[in-house]
């Protein structure tokens, strides 16, 4: 199997590689598959250490490793990853590899640069933030992707979103290692360039942030989006009626910052979001 680096996947057109996707402090490139699956979700109202298992067999069966080894049972397991901290740190991981990992899957950078890439302000560079990042790197490491062949697991492979994450505050060094097979996920189907204006405009509003990543990953002129699909994406633990209220509130927040122009229509017993326009640069209507 091929050895992949992040430089192999930061392109909008896989066939010709003519349009490079730029990763910087304002943009992040993410695989559509991870944005549509419930990998990064809002914090639940009740304490829950583990997120429910995600069946990624249909999407990840296209991976080279899955096809070469015949893996047909692919699950994403492990701790619940939130939007407010874990997704920020994940954005920092992608930024770091895009800058320093073009030909290596093990990289080093300063803790200060990594924290800035995650979107944490410089005034927060203290012991509490170091502990926050330490715990988040651990959760990313423990968010596993399990490949199995057959019901009796005649073959298997286990990896995670991050292979290792290490930092030494006294030496001001962060060291990250990624499984080269992980970058294949970015080559599946499509990648999405997420501008970070919406995240900055929605601090602590995790449901709105998660819905933003989902809606922004959809193609142009998307079909109506059912609340059932959004509930699945958010993986909330409250009652359906409470989840629907959360979704409606988040949609209003996305509209208020100038990102989303949409209407909510009821068809039978289900609500649907009809997307009219999206503006990731956040332009309020005149």
MOFENRA-V412062 format. One record per residue. N is the residue number from 0. RES is the residue in one small letter. SS is DSSP state (H for helix, E for strand, - for the rest). Layout:
{{N;RES;SS} {N;RES;SS}}
//
This chain:
{{0;x;-} {1;x;-} {2;x;-} {3;x;-} {4;x;-} {5;x;H} {6;x;H} {7;x;H} {8;x;-} {9;x;-} {10;x;E} {11;x;-} {12;x;-} {13;x;-} {14;x;-} {15;x;-} {16;x;-} {17;x;-} {18;x;-} {19;x;E} {20;x;-} {21;x;-} {22;x;-} {23;x;-} {24;x;-} {25;x;-} {26;x;E} {27;x;E} {28;x;E} {29;x;E} {30;x;E} {31;x;H} {32;x;H} {33;x;H} {34;x;H} {35;x;H} {36;x;-} {37;x;-} {38;x;-} {39;x;E} {40;x;E} {41;x;-} {42;x;-} {43;x;-} {44;x;-} {45;x;-} {46;x;-} {47;x;-} {48;x;-} {49;x;E} {50;x;-} {51;x;-} {52;x;-} {53;x;E} {54;x;E} {55;x;-} {56;x;H} {57;x;H} {58;x;H} {59;x;H} {60;x;-} {61;x;-} {62;x;-} {63;x;H} {64;x;H} {65;x;H} {66;x;H} {67;x;H} {68;x;H} {69;x;-} {70;x;-} {71;x;-} {72;x;E} {73;x;E} {74;x;E} {75;x;E} {76;x;E} {77;x;-} {78;x;E} {79;x;-} {80;x;E} {81;x;E} {82;x;-} {83;x;-} {84;x;-} {85;x;H} {86;x;H} {87;x;H} {88;x;H} {89;x;H} {90;x;H} {91;x;H} {92;x;H} {93;x;H} {94;x;H} {95;x;H} {96;x;H} {97;x;H} {98;x;H} {99;x;H} {100;x;-} {101;x;-} {102;x;-} {103;x;-} {104;x;-} {105;x;E} {106;x;E} {107;x;E} {108;x;E} {109;x;-} {110;x;H} {111;x;H} {112;x;H} {113;x;H} {114;x;H} {115;x;H} {116;x;H} {117;x;H} {118;x;-} {119;x;-} {120;x;-} {121;x;H} {122;x;H} {123;x;H} {124;x;-} {125;x;-} {126;x;H} {127;x;H} {128;x;H} {129;x;H} {130;x;H} {131;x;H} {132;x;H} {133;x;H} {134;x;H} {135;x;H} {136;x;H} {137;x;H} {138;x;H} {139;x;H} {140;x;H} {141;x;H} {142;x;-} {143;x;E} {144;x;E} {145;x;E} {146;x;E} {147;x;E} {148;x;E} {149;x;-} {150;x;-} {151;x;-} {152;x;-} {153;x;-} {154;x;E} {155;x;E} {156;x;E} {157;x;E} {158;x;E} {159;x;E} {160;x;-} {161;x;-} {162;x;-} {163;x;E} {164;x;E} {165;x;E} {166;x;E} {167;x;E} {168;x;-} {169;x;-} {170;x;-} {171;x;-} {172;x;E} {173;x;E} {174;x;E} {175;x;E} {176;x;E} {177;x;-} {178;x;-} {179;x;H} {180;x;H} {181;x;H} {182;x;H} {183;x;H} {184;x;H} {185;x;H} {186;x;H} {187;x;-} {188;x;-} {189;x;-} {190;x;E} {191;x;E} {192;x;E} {193;x;E} {194;x;E} {195;x;-} {196;x;H} {197;x;H} {198;x;H} {199;x;H} {200;x;H} {201;x;-} {202;x;-} {203;x;-} {204;x;-} {205;x;H} {206;x;H} {207;x;H} {208;x;H} {209;x;H} {210;x;H} {211;x;H} {212;x;H} {213;x;H} {214;x;H} {215;x;H} {216;x;-} {217;x;-} {218;x;-} {219;x;-} {220;x;-} {221;x;-} {222;x;-} {223;x;-} {224;x;E} {225;x;E} {226;x;H} {227;x;H} {228;x;H} {229;x;H} {230;x;H} {231;x;H} {232;x;H} {233;x;H} {234;x;-} {235;x;-} {236;x;-} {237;x;-} {238;x;-} {239;x;H} {240;x;H} {241;x;H} {242;x;H} {243;x;H} {244;x;H} {245;x;H} {246;x;H} {247;x;H} {248;x;H} {249;x;H} {250;x;H} {251;x;H} {252;x;H} {253;x;H} {254;x;H} {255;x;H} {256;x;-} {257;x;-} {258;x;-} {259;x;E} {260;x;E} {261;x;E} {262;x;E} {263;x;E} {264;x;E} {265;x;E} {266;x;E} {267;x;-} {268;x;-} {269;x;E} {270;x;E} {271;x;E} {272;x;E} {273;x;E} {274;x;E} {275;x;E} {276;x;E} {277;x;E} {278;x;-} {279;x;-} {280;x;-} {281;x;-} {282;x;-} {283;x;-} {284;x;-} {285;x;-}}
//
